[in-house]
Amino acid sequence: MLKPAILALVRQVLTVVGTALVAKGYVEASDVEPVIGALLTIGSVVWSVAYKRAR
């Protein structure tokens, strides 16, 4: 139950960071969404592995 809430929060934080980077001109707008998706996927896998090892 906690995992979806934390992932939603992380997604929002990454979106805000991505928006700031686009506003400053550091990255293109089209590059932000795939990077956020990749980070969430990697984070979810790491979280899952860590949770299963802790059992």
Backbone hydrogen bonds, N-H to C=O, Kabsch-Sander energy under -0.5 kcal/mol:
donor,donor_aa,acceptor,acceptor_aa,energy
5,A,1,M,-0.8
6,I,2,L,-2.3
7,L,3,K,-2.7
8,A,4,P,-2.1
9,L,5,A,-2.0
10,V,6,I,-2.7
11,R,7,L,-2.5
12,Q,8,A,-2.0
13,V,9,L,-2.4
14,L,10,V,-2.8
15,T,11,R,-2.0
16,V,12,Q,-2.3
17,V,13,V,-2.6
18,G,14,L,-2.7
19,T,15,T,-2.5
20,A,16,V,-2.3
21,L,17,V,-2.4
22,V,18,G,-2.2
23,A,19,T,-2.5
24,K,20,A,-2.1
25,G,21,L,-0.6
25,G,22,V,-0.7
26,Y,21,L,-2.2
27,V,21,L,-0.9
31,D,28,E,-1.2
32,V,28,E,-0.7
32,V,29,A,-0.8
33,E,29,A,-0.7
35,V,31,D,-1.2
36,I,32,V,-2.5
37,G,33,E,-2.3
38,A,34,P,-2.3
39,L,35,V,-2.6
40,L,36,I,-2.4
41,T,37,G,-2.2
42,I,38,A,-2.7
43,G,39,L,-2.7
44,S,40,L,-2.3
45,V,41,T,-2.1
46,V,42,I,-2.6
47,W,43,G,-2.5
48,S,44,S,-2.3
49,V,45,V,-2.5
50,A,46,V,-2.6
51,Y,47,W,-2.4
52,K,48,S,-2.2
53,R,49,V,-2.1
54,A,50,A,-1.6
55,R,51,Y,-0.7
